[in-house]
């Protein structure tokens, strides 16, 4: 597995990350959790099952970068600058607009069964 920080994510890899990230249980665990190494280890394992070989640090870095870029574009749009855009904006909007846990209970369109075992959000560093 190539784990260099400089290895760019392919479109397919980002789509796989977004599909795992879009799961209700994953979003719930990531929201407001500072010590999330265990969650990203789980995400990296899920991505590996989908054929994406990334370690947990790469997954966390990509998650943070996508989130930052999304918020930058969202702010620009709310300020009237509709020229600023990014790939996967609509996918991220669908994921991130439901970030507060109170809203997650209402959304039931996760892609995987809710009975899957998930890492405990309080585990890890």
MMTF fields as JSON, N, C-alpha, C and O atoms, coordinates in Angstrom:
{
  "mmtfVersion": "1.0.0",
  "mmtfProducer": "UNKNOWN",
  "numBonds": 499,
  "numAtoms": 500,
  "numGroups": 125,
  "numChains": 1,
  "numModels": 1,
  "chainsPerModel": [1],
  "groupsPerChain": [125],
  "chainIdList": ["A"],
  "bondAtomList": [4, 2, 8, 6, 12, 10, 16, 14, 20, 18, 24, 22, 28, 26, 32, 30, 36, 34, 40, 38, 44, 42, 48, 46, 52, 50, 56, 54, 60, 58, 64, 62, 68, 66, 72, 70, 76, 74, 80, 78, 84, 82, 88, 86, 92, 90, 96, 94, 100, 98, 104, 102, 108, 106, 112, 110, 116, 114, 120, 118, 124, 122, 128, 126, 132, 130, 136, 134, 140, 138, 144, 142, 148, 146, 152, 150, 156, 154, 160, 158, 164, 162, 168, 166, 172, 170, 176, 174, 180, 178, 184, 182, 188, 186, 192, 190, 196, 194, 200, 198, 204, 202, 208, 206, 212, 210, 216, 214, 220, 218, 224, 222, 228, 226, 232, 230, 236, 234, 240, 238, 244, 242, 248, 246, 252, 250, 256, 254, 260, 258, 264, 262, 268, 266, 272, 270, 276, 274, 280, 278, 284, 282, 288, 286, 292, 290, 296, 294, 300, 298, 304, 302, 308, 306, 312, 310, 316, 314, 320, 318, 324, 322, 328, 326, 332, 330, 336, 334, 340, 338, 344, 342, 348, 346, 352, 350, 356, 354, 360, 358, 364, 362, 368, 366, 372, 370, 376, 374, 380, 378, 384, 382, 388, 386, 392, 390, 396, 394, 400, 398, 404, 402, 408, 406, 412, 410, 416, 414, 420, 418, 424, 422, 428, 426, 432, 430, 436, 434, 440, 438, 444, 442, 448, 446, 452, 450, 456, 454, 460, 458, 464, 462, 468, 466, 472, 470, 476, 474, 480, 478, 484, 482, 488, 486, 492, 490, 496, 494],
  "bondOrderList": [1, 1, 1, 1, 1, 1, 1, 1, 1, 1, 1, 1, 1, 1, 1, 1, 1, 1, 1, 1, 1, 1, 1, 1, 1, 1, 1, 1, 1, 1, 1, 1, 1, 1, 1, 1, 1, 1, 1, 1, 1, 1, 1, 1, 1, 1, 1, 1, 1, 1, 1, 1, 1, 1, 1, 1, 1, 1, 1, 1, 1, 1, 1, 1, 1, 1, 1, 1, 1, 1, 1, 1, 1, 1, 1, 1, 1, 1, 1, 1, 1, 1, 1, 1, 1, 1, 1, 1, 1, 1, 1, 1, 1, 1, 1, 1, 1, 1, 1, 1, 1, 1, 1, 1, 1, 1, 1, 1, 1, 1, 1, 1, 1, 1, 1, 1, 1, 1, 1, 1, 1, 1, 1, 1],
  "groupList": [{"groupName": "UNK", "atomNameList": ["N", "CA", "C", "O"], "elementList": ["N", "C", "C", "O"], "formalChargeList": [0, 0, 0, 0], "bondAtomList": [1, 0, 2, 1, 3, 2], "bondOrderList": [1, 1, 2], "singleLetterCode": "X", "chemCompType": "L-PEPTIDE LINKING"}],
  "groupTypeList": [0, 0, 0, 0, 0, 0, 0, 0, 0, 0, 0, 0, 0, 0, 0, 0, 0, 0, 0, 0, 0, 0, 0, 0, 0, 0, 0, 0, 0, 0, 0, 0, 0, 0, 0, 0, 0, 0, 0, 0, 0, 0, 0, 0, 0, 0, 0, 0, 0, 0, 0, 0, 0, 0, 0, 0, 0, 0, 0, 0, 0, 0, 0, 0, 0, 0, 0, 0, 0, 0, 0, 0, 0, 0, 0, 0, 0, 0, 0, 0, 0, 0, 0, 0, 0, 0, 0, 0, 0, 0, 0, 0, 0, 0, 0, 0, 0, 0, 0, 0, 0, 0, 0, 0, 0, 0, 0, 0, 0, 0, 0, 0, 0, 0, 0, 0, 0, 0, 0, 0, 0, 0, 0, 0, 0],
  "groupIdList": [1, 2, 3, 4, 5, 6, 7, 8, 9, 10, 11, 12, 13, 14, 15, 16, 17, 18, 19, 20, 21, 22, 23, 24, 25, 26, 27, 28, 29, 30, 31, 32, 33, 34, 35, 36, 37, 38, 39, 40, 41, 42, 43, 44, 45, 46, 47, 48, 49, 50, 51, 52, 53, 54, 55, 56, 57, 58, 59, 60, 61, 62, 63, 64, 65, 66, 67, 68, 69, 70, 71, 72, 73, 74, 75, 76, 77, 78, 79, 80, 81, 82, 83, 84, 85, 86, 87, 88, 89, 90, 91, 92, 93, 94, 95, 96, 97, 98, 99, 100, 101, 102, 103, 104, 105, 106, 107, 108, 109, 110, 111, 112, 113, 114, 115, 116, 117, 118, 119, 120, 121, 122, 123, 124, 125],
  "secStructList": [7, 7, 7, 7, 6, 6, 7, 7, 7, 7, 2, 2, 2, 2, 2, 2, 2, 2, 2, 2, 2, 6, 1, 2, 2, 2, 2, 2, 2, 2, 6, 6, 7, 1, 7, 7, 2, 2, 2, 2, 2, 2, 2, 2, 2, 2, 2, 2, 2, 6, 6, 7, 7, 7, 7, 2, 2, 2, 2, 2, 2, 2, 2, 2, 2, 2, 2, 2, 2, 2, 2, 2, 2, 2, 2, 2, 2, 2, 6, 6, 7, 6, 6, 7, 7, 7, 6, 6, 2, 2, 2, 2, 2, 2, 2, 2, 6, 6, 7, 1, 2, 2, 2, 2, 6, 6, 7, 7, 7, 7, 1, 1, 7, 6, 6, 1, 7, 7, 7, 7, 6, 6, 1, 7, 7],
  "xCoordList": [0.848, 0.0, 0.883, 1.797, 0.605, 1.328, 0.683, -0.52, 1.475, 0.876, 1.482, 1.367, 2.123, 2.723, 1.671, 0.612, 1.962, 1.009, 0.763, -0.28, 1.725, 1.592, 0.765, 0.479, 0.373, -0.404, -1.805, -2.554, -2.156, -3.456, -4.572, -4.381, -5.727, -6.912, -7.554, -7.734, -7.895, -8.616, -10.088, -10.553, -10.802, -12.228, -12.967, -13.872, -12.582, -13.215, -12.952, -13.83, -11.73, -11.404, -12.226, -12.718, -12.374, -13.167, -14.626, -15.278, -15.138, -16.527, -16.724, -17.75, -15.75, -15.826, -15.818, -16.594, -14.937, -14.899, -16.228, -16.741, -16.79, -18.069, -19.193, -20.095, -19.141, -20.19, -20.145, -21.187, -18.939, -18.809, -19.188, -19.911, -18.701, -18.965, -20.46, -20.945, -21.183, -22.601, -23.472, -24.639, -22.931, -23.703, -24.035, -23.192, -25.275, -25.782, -24.933, -24.606, -24.579, -23.821, -22.421, -21.911, -21.807, -20.48, -20.59, -19.793, -21.564, -21.749, -21.989, -21.44, -22.787, -23.092, -21.824, -21.612, -20.981, -19.75, -18.728, -17.98, -18.694, -17.734, -18.147, -17.287, -19.433, -19.902, -19.486, -19.897, -18.68, -18.296, -17.317, -17.035, -16.788, -15.842, -14.426, -14.03, -13.669, -12.296, -11.318, -10.401, -11.505, -10.629, -11.27, -12.041, -10.939, -11.653, -10.761, -11.136, -9.625, -8.719, -9.42, -9.294, -10.145, -10.843, -11.857, -12.015, -12.535, -13.516, -12.805, -13.28, -11.671, -10.95, -10.25, -10.05, -9.874, -9.352, -10.459, -10.219, -11.67, -12.822, -13.119, -13.38, -13.079, -13.342, -12.289, -12.631, -11.014, -9.943, -10.176, -9.937, -10.637, -10.941, -12.089, -12.037, -13.119, -14.262, -13.833, -14.288, -12.958, -12.46, -11.625, -11.681, -10.856, -10.048, -10.965, -10.645, -12.095, -13.076, -13.633, -14.068, -13.614, -14.093, -12.965, -13.183, -11.76, -10.632, -9.809, -8.987, -10.014, -9.27, -8.252, -8.623, -6.978, -5.925, -5.407, -4.476, -6.01, -5.617, -5.563, -6.386, -4.574, -4.518, -5.42, -5.955, -5.575, -6.515, -6.104, -6.961, -4.791, -4.325, -4.681, -5.073, -4.548, -4.915, -6.421, -6.866, -7.192, -8.652, -9.044, -9.902, -8.421, -8.738, -8.318, -9.05, -7.148, -6.684, -7.626, -7.964, -8.051, -8.95, -10.303, -10.894, -10.79, -12.039, -11.956, -12.86, -10.877, -10.701, -10.603, -11.203, -9.849, -9.684, -10.997, -11.326, -11.744, -13.038, -13.996, -14.714, -14.005, -14.888, -14.527, -15.409, -13.234, -12.775, -13.154, -13.68, -12.881, -13.186, -14.699, -15.136, -15.48, -16.94, -17.403, -18.194, -16.904, -17.325, -16.889, -17.606, -15.72, -15.254, -16.205, -16.586, -16.586, -17.502, -18.886, -19.523, -19.351, -20.672, -20.721, -21.706, -19.657, -19.599, -19.601, -20.288, -18.827, -18.783, -20.17, -20.591, -20.873, -22.226, -23.17, -23.985, -23.064, -23.95, -23.604, -24.428, -22.37, -21.946, -22.238, -21.917, -22.84, -23.212, -22.253, -22.522, -21.138, -20.166, -20.494, -20.028, -21.294, -21.685, -20.686, -20.879, -19.613, -18.596, -17.675, -17.087, -17.543, -16.674, -17.373, -18.535, -16.659, -17.26, -16.212, -15.021, -16.671, -15.774, -16.436, -17.662, -15.627, -16.154, -16.736, -16.19, -17.81, -18.482, -19.2, -19.576, -19.399, -20.062, -21.441, -21.794, -22.221, -23.594, -23.606, -24.475, -22.643, -22.53, -22.201, -22.797, -21.247, -20.86, -21.994, -22.201, -22.724, -23.852, -24.885, -25.44, -25.139, -26.1, -25.616, -26.419, -24.316, -23.751, -23.699, -24.146, -23.16, -22.861, -24.058, -24.038, -25.065, -26.215, -26.965, -27.767, -26.716, -27.353, -26.417, -26.663, -25.343, -24.36, -24.917, -24.575, -25.764, -26.255, -26.989, -27.819, -26.678, -27.224, -28.746, -29.381, -29.344, -30.801, -31.427, -32.529, -30.745, -31.275, -31.004, -31.701, -30.008, -29.652, -30.757, -30.959, -31.465, -32.513, -33.59, -34.234, -33.789, -34.83, -34.39, -35.231, -33.077, -32.62, -32.348, -31.624, -32.92, -32.793, -32.226, -32.493, -31.457, -30.982, -29.53, -28.839, -29.048, -27.699, -27.575, -28.572, -26.366, -26.186, -25.935, -26.008, -25.642, -25.367, -26.273, -26.864, -26.368, -27.237, -26.818, -25.629, -27.79, -27.513, -27.056, -26.648, -27.114, -26.728, -25.241, -24.764, -24.499, -23.061, -22.395, -22.833, -21.339, -20.618, -19.806, -19.142, -19.862, -19.175, -18.19, -18.42, -17.099, -16.156, -16.801, -17.644, -16.398, -16.906, -16.244, -15.019, -17.039, -16.516, -15.557, -14.774, -15.606, -14.727, -13.414, -12.511, -13.282, -12.036, -10.992, -11.34, -9.758, -8.684, -8.3, -8.838, -7.343, -6.878, -7.083, -6.754],
  "yCoordList": [-1.192, 0.0, 1.241, 1.368, 2.126, 3.39, 4.349, 4.601, 4.882, 5.727, 7.113, 7.79, 7.541, 8.866, 9.962, 9.835, 11.028, 12.129, 12.794, 13.415, 12.669, 13.322, 12.561, 13.093, 11.332, 10.54, 11.109, 11.144, 11.557, 12.183, 11.145, 9.993, 11.571, 10.725, 10.759, 11.826, 9.596, 9.541, 9.863, 9.851, 10.148, 10.421, 9.226, 9.403, 8.025, 6.809, 6.656, 6.24, 6.998, 6.909, 7.909, 7.578, 9.125, 10.139, 9.703, 9.871, 9.147, 8.663, 7.568, 7.532, 6.676, 5.607, 6.204, 5.785, 7.183, 7.848, 8.518, 8.409, 9.205, 9.871, 8.87, 9.152, 7.715, 6.724, 6.19, 5.97, 5.986, 5.533, 6.671, 6.461, 7.868, 9.044, 9.367, 9.892, 9.061, 9.405, 8.525, 8.843, 7.445, 6.57, 7.301, 7.961, 7.162, 7.88, 7.621, 8.553, 6.373, 6.036, 6.661, 7.087, 6.717, 7.335, 8.837, 9.409, 9.473, 10.92, 11.233, 12.204, 10.437, 10.676, 10.589, 11.408, 9.603, 9.438, 10.535, 10.939, 11.011, 12.053, 13.423, 14.258, 13.671, 14.995, 15.314, 14.638, 16.333, 16.817, 15.939, 16.198, 14.904, 14.006, 14.463, 14.533, 14.77, 15.221, 14.055, 14.067, 13.069, 11.899, 10.848, 10.007, 10.908, 10.092, 9.103, 8.635, 8.796, 7.855, 6.527, 5.971, 6.018, 4.743, 4.764, 3.773, 5.867, 6.003, 5.967, 5.316, 6.66, 6.685, 5.364, 5.025, 4.613, 3.265, 2.404, 1.631, 2.543, 1.81, 2.236, 1.388, 3.54, 4.049, 3.501, 3.083, 3.501, 2.972, 1.494, 1.04, 0.75, -0.681, -0.849, -1.709, -0.037, -0.094, 0.258, -0.362, 1.251, 1.629, 0.501, 0.249, -0.169, -1.291, -2.386, -3.01, -2.614, -3.585, -3.18, -4.028, -1.87, -1.348, -1.21, -0.711, -1.654, -1.607, -0.334, -0.089, 0.483, 1.732, 1.546, 1.359, 1.597, 1.37, 2.695, 3.283, 3.144, 4.37, 4.071, 3.321, 4.673, 4.467, 5.488, 6.399, 5.321, 6.163, 7.632, 8.517, 7.897, 9.291, 9.961, 11.128, 9.235, 9.777, 10.033, 11.038, 9.118, 9.29, 10.517, 11.295, 10.688, 11.847, 13.147, 14.135, 13.148, 14.347, 14.698, 15.867, 13.696, 13.96, 14.451, 15.36, 13.86, 14.281, 15.757, 16.537, 16.132, 17.517, 18.467, 19.541, 18.073, 18.927, 19.116, 20.229, 18.037, 18.139, 19.019, 19.837, 18.849, 19.63, 21.124, 21.979, 21.422, 22.806, 23.433, 24.544, 22.707, 23.227, 23.434, 24.429, 22.493, 22.613, 23.886, 24.659, 24.089, 25.264, 26.569, 27.567, 26.563, 27.744, 28.079, 29.237, 27.08, 27.283, 27.675, 28.566, 27.025, 27.322, 28.784, 29.486, 29.229, 30.615, 31.582, 32.603, 31.258, 32.118, 32.227, 33.312, 31.111, 31.132, 31.976, 32.727, 31.856, 32.633, 34.122, 34.968, 34.438, 35.836, 36.378, 37.528, 35.563, 36.015, 35.62, 35.894, 34.982, 34.563, 33.137, 32.169, 33.019, 31.699, 31.127, 30.023, 31.876, 31.392, 30.371, 29.536, 30.428, 29.487, 28.131, 28.038, 27.098, 25.771, 24.713, 25.007, 23.498, 22.374, 21.091, 20.99, 20.126, 18.818, 18.19, 18.373, 17.47, 16.765, 17.7, 17.277, 18.978, 19.911, 19.407, 19.438, 18.946, 18.514, 17.256, 17.103, 16.36, 15.174, 15.579, 15.076, 16.492, 16.965, 17.737, 17.633, 18.507, 19.254, 18.294, 18.538, 17.212, 16.21, 15.565, 15.237, 15.387, 14.773, 15.777, 15.477, 16.954, 17.901, 18.718, 19.227, 18.856, 19.642, 18.908, 19.513, 17.613, 16.829, 16.574, 15.67, 17.358, 17.112, 17.067, 16.144, 18.017, 17.933, 16.62, 16.206, 15.973, 14.654, 14.677, 13.686, 15.778, 15.867, 15.651, 15.111, 16.061, 15.897, 14.498, 14.047, 13.811, 12.509, 11.482, 10.619, 11.568, 10.595, 10.638, 9.625, 11.787, 11.938, 11.399, 11.082, 11.292, 10.829, 9.343, 8.863, 8.611, 7.161, 6.639, 5.492, 7.438, 6.973, 6.514, 6.633, 5.985, 5.442, 4.285, 3.641, 4.01, 3.007, 1.612, 0.64, 1.492, 0.177, -0.077, 0.846, -1.311, -1.712, -1.051, -0.922, -0.642, -0.006, -1.027, -0.649, -2.306, -3.343, -3.663, -4.496, -3.02, -3.259, -2.818, -1.868, -3.518, -3.109, -1.871, -1.801, -0.92, 0.352, 0.545, 0.048, 1.256, 1.534, 2.487, 3.311, 2.361, 3.247, 4.59, 4.669, 5.661, 7.009, 7.474, 8.396, 6.85, 7.283, 6.522, 6.871, 5.48, 4.712, 5.448, 6.296, 5.141, 5.68, 7.088, 7.678, 7.598, 8.969, 9.83, 11.016],
  "zCoordList": [0.0, 0.0, 0.0, 0.815, -0.897, -0.966, 0.022, -0.047, 0.937, 1.98, 2.047, 3.069, 0.982, 0.974, 1.007, 0.392, 1.719, 1.83, 0.488, 0.283, -0.439, -1.725, -2.745, -3.818, -2.443, -3.398, -3.511, -2.535, -4.715, -4.921, -4.883, -5.272, -4.413, -4.39, -5.77, -6.356, -6.277, -7.544, -7.289, -6.149, -8.363, -8.235, -7.625, -6.809, -8.019, -7.492, -5.993, -5.237, -5.574, -4.151, -3.338, -2.259, -3.85, -3.151, -3.082, -2.051, -4.17, -4.167, -3.132, -2.452, -3.008, -2.009, -0.598, 0.262, -0.366, 0.94, 1.239, 2.353, 0.262, 0.461, 0.736, 1.524, 0.096, 0.326, 1.758, 2.376, 2.28, 3.676, 4.618, 5.592, 4.329, 5.153, 5.201, 6.203, 4.143, 4.083, 4.978, 5.206, 5.475, 6.355, 7.647, 8.255, 8.036, 9.215, 10.457, 11.191, 10.692, 11.906, 11.876, 12.912, 10.702, 10.577, 10.813, 11.558, 10.189, 10.377, 11.844, 12.365, 12.51, 13.921, 14.76, 15.654, 14.475, 15.255, 14.963, 15.853, 13.731, 13.382, 13.891, 14.171, 14.015, 14.415, 15.848, 16.791, 15.995, 17.312, 18.056, 19.226, 17.417, 18.077, 17.77, 16.607, 18.802, 18.607, 18.53, 17.709, 19.363, 19.366, 18.471, 18.932, 17.178, 16.217, 15.451, 14.376, 15.984, 15.313, 15.052, 13.961, 16.016, 15.867, 14.741, 14.029, 14.575, 13.497, 12.145, 11.214, 12.031, 10.764, 10.475, 9.309, 11.498, 11.277, 10.672, 9.744, 11.203, 10.679, 9.229, 8.376, 8.956, 7.608, 6.637, 5.531, 7.04, 6.182, 5.885, 4.766, 6.876, 6.684, 5.705, 4.825, 5.851, 4.927, 3.51, 2.549, 3.378, 2.059, 1.46, 0.257, 2.301, 1.829, 1.272, 0.261, 1.927, 1.444, 0.082, -0.696, -0.2, -1.48, -2.507, -3.611, -2.139, -3.065, -3.003, -3.886, -1.972, -1.818, -0.696, 0.463, -1.044, -0.058, 0.479, -0.071, 1.538, 2.236, 3.728, 4.252, 4.413, 5.861, 6.558, 5.925, 7.855, 8.592, 8.575, 8.569, 8.569, 8.547, 7.224, 7.205, 6.127, 4.82, 4.751, 4.196, 5.317, 5.324, 6.137, 5.72, 7.286, 8.119, 7.435, 7.476, 6.81, 6.108, 4.957, 4.768, 4.191, 3.066, 3.577, 2.994, 4.651, 5.289, 5.68, 5.379, 6.346, 6.783, 5.591, 5.6, 4.57, 3.391, 2.642, 2.231, 2.464, 1.779, 2.565, 1.99, 3.876, 4.732, 4.667, 4.585, 4.705, 4.633, 3.289, 3.234, 2.219, 0.889, 0.719, 0.14, 1.224, 1.169, 1.887, 1.349, 3.096, 3.877, 3.208, 3.27, 2.57, 1.846, 0.698, 0.525, -0.077, -1.199, -0.687, -1.25, 0.365, 0.934, 1.417, 1.186, 2.082, 2.555, 1.38, 1.41, 0.338, -0.85, -1.472, -1.872, -1.553, -2.121, -1.275, -1.811, 0.036, 0.91, 0.869, 1.215, 0.44, 0.301, -1.095, -1.394, -1.942, -3.276, -4.38, -5.55, -4.042, -5.052, -5.496, -4.895, -6.547, -7.032, -8.03, -8.539, -8.313, -9.241, -8.584, -9.272, -7.267, -6.557, -6.491, -6.093, -6.881, -6.905, -6.573, -6.477, -6.402, -6.144, -6.603, -6.639, -6.948, -7.302, -6.035, -4.947, -6.164, -5.066, -4.098, -3.005, -4.481, -3.578, -3.182, -2.003, -4.141, -3.842, -2.966, -2.108, -3.185, -2.332, -0.899, 0.054, -0.762, 0.572, 1.233, 2.442, 0.442, 0.993, 1.568, 2.639, 0.862, 1.344, 2.64, 3.514, 2.76, 3.969, 5.122, 6.229, 4.865, 5.941, 6.412, 7.532, 5.622, 6.097, 7.196, 7.907, 7.345, 8.4, 9.573, 10.37, 9.692, 10.73, 12.143, 12.882, 12.567, 13.935, 14.17, 13.361, 15.28, 15.579, 15.626, 15.264, 16.059, 16.125, 14.753, 14.66, 13.69, 12.34, 11.792, 10.883, 12.327, 11.79, 11.985, 11.131, 13.09, 13.35, 12.281, 12.008, 11.68, 10.667, 9.31, 8.468, 9.089, 7.789, 7.827, 8.7, 6.892, 6.879, 5.557, 5.199, 4.825, 3.528, 3.544, 2.533, 4.687, 4.74, 3.768, 3.444, 3.298, 2.259, 2.802, 2.051, 4.085, 4.641, 5.832, 6.394, 6.194, 7.293, 8.601, 8.889, 9.375, 10.661, 11.688, 12.786, 11.361, 12.315, 12.259, 13.031, 11.365, 11.288, 12.589, 13.238, 12.95, 14.141, 13.821, 12.787, 14.689, 14.5, 15.638, 16.741, 15.395, 16.48, 17.483, 17.127, 18.706, 19.752, 19.584, 19.491, 19.541, 19.298, 20.384, 20.16, 21.56, 22.637, 22.644, 23.404, 21.808, 21.736, 20.906, 20.084, 21.108, 20.284, 20.681, 21.617, 19.926, 20.201, 19.016, 19.051]
}
